Amino acid sequence: MDEAWERRLARAARARANLVAALRECCELADAVEAFEGEELLEVLSHLDGLRFVMAESAQILQGVVRGLEAYEK
């Protein structure tokens, strides 16, 4: 495997770790969404928007690398 693929794989590993961490954090925030009101709820919802961005970006990176790797291996 060449150096470019090594960099892609490292990027995919970081993306996977970020995605897993964001998903775990979302689960932890479920109780806050259920229980909080007012400003506290707005803070949680704002934080969830940030996590949503991280999840979308990380998932796209990971999908691209997985698809590319499958094509590379063929």
N, C-alpha and C positions, 0 to 999 in steps of 0.2 A: 504494500500500500504506500502511495506517495505522500509527501509532506502535506499537500493540500487536503488530502482525505484525513490525515491525522488531525489537522486543524478543525475540519468539519466535525469529526467525531468528538473532539474536545468541546466544541460549541454545542453539540447535541447533548453531551453529558451535563453541561451547565444548564441548558434549557430544561432537561428532564428534572434536574434537582430543583430548579425554580418552580416548575409546574407542580411537582409533588409538594413542595413547601406551601405553595399558594392554595392548593386543594385542601391540605390539612388545616391551614389557617381558616379557610372558609367554613369548614366543619365546626371549628371552635367558636366561630362568630355566630353560629345559628342561634344559640341561646341568647346572645345579646340582641339580635334582631327581634327575637320573640318577646323579650322582656323590656327593652329600653324604650323610652319615649323622648320626644323633643330633641334637644341638642345632642344628647348622647346617641340617639338613634341616627341622627343626621351624620355624626362622626363615623359611626359604624358603616353606614351606607356609602359614605365617601371613600372609606378605606376599602370596601368591597369593590367599588369601581376601579380603584387602583389594582387590586388583585385580579380583577377581570382582564385588565390590560395585560398584566404579566402572564396570565394563563393563555390568552389569545396569542401573544407574541411567542411565547415558549412553545406552544403547541404547533404553530406554523413552522418554526425553526426545526423542531423535532420531526415533523412530517416530511419536510423537505429533505432532511438528511437521510431519513429511513428510505424514502422513495429513491433518492440518489444512490444510496448504498445497494439497494436491491438491483437497480439498473447496472451499477458498477460490477456487481458480482456475476451478472449474466454473461 
